[in-house]
Amino acid sequence: MYLGSIPCRLPARQWLSRWIGAVMLVSAGVTARAAVPETVNFQQAVQLALTANPRALASAAQVQSARAGVTEARGRALPQLSLELNAARSNNPLNVFGYRLAERGASFADFGLGEYTGPASLNTTPAALNVPGYASNYDTGVVLSVPLFVGGADLAHIRQSRALLTAAQQGDAAARAGLIYDVLQAYAGVGATRELVTAARQALAAAQAYTGTAASLYRQGIVIESDVLLAKAHEESARAALSATEAEALNQLDAFRLFIGRPDSALVPGPAVEMPAPAGSLLTLEERALAHNPQLLAMGSREAAGEAATGAARAAYWPQVNLVLRHDWNADSLALRAPSNTLMALFSWQIFNSGAQYGALQRAAAEQRRVAAQYQATADDIRLAVDRTFRGAETAALQAQASDLIAEQATQAAHLLSLRYAQGLTTLAQLLDGQARLDEARAGRVQAHYAALLARARLRLLTNELDATSATSPSADAGTAKNQGN
């Protein structure tokens, strides 16, 4: 039997089923190859985050907005040139007469002189002047406005916009540093969960070995059946713990991809990194944080912007003087005829406005005081955060060192208990208790090193010394110490 030109020794339905299955397997293989994980190091991950993370994009847009505000404030203080076109049609005698004068087309007849017949007609109302009929006028003008004096409002607005630009740039620096910290936390978090998965697999392998040992001793009549059942229960518990740890590893990987702006990619973190603590005493770190922390600097710039806003509100009490130069063309159609020039000096001074100016000034001054108080509160918070993080980093370093020793000792203890149980010299409960201590020590070692890394990174974040180049590769000695107990 043939299906087309392909020889077929199977029934058509069965052959078609196998053919579809083969196509699905090939497609699955292609998809699997397309989703091969791609490794990125920490510097590459930071670069991806700074160019694609929504937080970084929003912060950059805020800087652009503040920079545009400076351009706007500067432009308002400079002369402005505008083009105007006014079109009108009216039968109002005053307007019509004005149109004809502006168009330089007024005649004696427009004054009603055609109806003057002598002294006896002096009281006659001329219809040509009083009832002129409809007339059209097109006034085209080029206007140059030059602000001469506005009480310092323009300069105050420029200072305010520049201070806000500085605040936005410093806020962008703070946002970028915070994003770098988040990327480090997720990057190292993936590595930490990988180590926890490895530890969970070791725990499952040990539990399976204990089940085999208990079954062998039971067959020899050395232990009772409860040991076998307890060992199997411990194995199932280890398997469930491994499943939960693997799920957490996937969650951590999803968070990493989200932070770098590639949530749908197959990117995975590469080699592990270390973050050395900033050099200096606690007092030195406090001083550096207060002098360079971008969040605090941004708050100081906002305080300067509030001071400028108060100056702008105070400028409303001064008179304003503007110079206007205007060149017009007037015609009864869209044409450039009858040119004329006008030069005006405009003086205005608002003497009374029912307290509106006073209220605006008081509101600006109150906002300035609020930002100043917030600046001081932020400085106090940063100083306290440096103190706590500095001590926390020291404690975390000691805990990381202790966790290495604990993991090494727990490994040796579990190994000795395993040998003694195989010889029937100890109980399974003691063996499982030793294994639980080993599992806890392995997890504690991973968590302690991860906590120490983040503590050092937070200290750098507070002193504005955290960037992608701050990270280093772990030393060989550190790697050896870290892998003890595996």
Stockholm file with secondary structure:
# STOCKHOLM 1.0

chainA/1-486         MYLGSIPCRLPARQWLSRWIGAVMLVSAGVTARAAVPETVNFQQAVQLALTANPRALASAAQVQSARAGVTEARGRALPQLSLELNAARSNNPLNVFGYRLAERGASFADFGLGEYTGPASLNTTPAALNVPGYASNYDTGVVLSVPLFVGGADLAHIRQSRALLTAAQQGDAAARAGLIYDVLQAYAGVGATRELVTAARQALAAAQAYTGTAASLYRQGIVIESDVLLAKAHEESARAALSATEAEALNQLDAFRLFIGRPDSALVPGPAVEMPAPAGSLLTLEERALAHNPQLLAMGSREAAGEAATGAARAAYWPQVNLVLRHDWNADSLALRAPSNTLMALFSWQIFNSGAQYGALQRAAAEQRRVAAQYQATADDIRLAVDRTFRGAETAALQAQASDLIAEQATQAAHLLSLRYAQGLTTLAQLLDGQARLDEARAGRVQAHYAALLARARLRLLTNELDATSATSPSADAGTAKNQGN
#=GR chainA/1-486 SS CEETTEECCSCHHHHHHHHHHHHHHHHHHHHHHHTCCEEECHHHHHHHHHHHCHHHHHHHHHHHHHHHHHHHHHHHTSCEEEEEEEEEEECCHHHHHHHHHHTTCCCGGGGTGGGCCSGGGTTCCCHHHHCCCCEEEEEEEEEEEEEEECTTHHHHHHHHHHHHHHHHHHHHHHHHHHHHHHHHHHHHHHHHHHHHHHHHHHHHHHHHHHHHHHHHHHHTTSSCHHHHHHHHHHHHHHHHHHHHHHHHHHHHHHHHHHHTTCTTSCEEECSCCBCCCCSSCHHHHHHHHHHHCHHHHHHHHHHHHHHHHHHHHHGGGSCEEEEEEEEEEEESSSSCCSEEEEEEEEEECCCCCTTHHHHHHHHHHHHHHHHHHHHHHHHHHHHHHHHHHHHHHHHHHHHHHHHHHHHHHHHHHHHHHHHHHHTTSSCHHHHHHHHHHHHHHHHHHHHHHHHHHHHHHHHHHHTTCCCGGGCBCCCHHHHHHHTTTC
#=GC SS_cons         CEETTEECCSCHHHHHHHHHHHHHHHHHHHHHHHTCCEEECHHHHHHHHHHHCHHHHHHHHHHHHHHHHHHHHHHHTSCEEEEEEEEEEECCHHHHHHHHHHTTCCCGGGGTGGGCCSGGGTTCCCHHHHCCCCEEEEEEEEEEEEEEECTTHHHHHHHHHHHHHHHHHHHHHHHHHHHHHHHHHHHHHHHHHHHHHHHHHHHHHHHHHHHHHHHHHHHTTSSCHHHHHHHHHHHHHHHHHHHHHHHHHHHHHHHHHHHTTCTTSCEEECSCCBCCCCSSCHHHHHHHHHHHCHHHHHHHHHHHHHHHHHHHHHGGGSCEEEEEEEEEEEESSSSCCSEEEEEEEEEECCCCCTTHHHHHHHHHHHHHHHHHHHHHHHHHHHHHHHHHHHHHHHHHHHHHHHHHHHHHHHHHHHHHHHHHHHTTSSCHHHHHHHHHHHHHHHHHHHHHHHHHHHHHHHHHHHTTCCCGGGCBCCCHHHHHHHTTTC
//
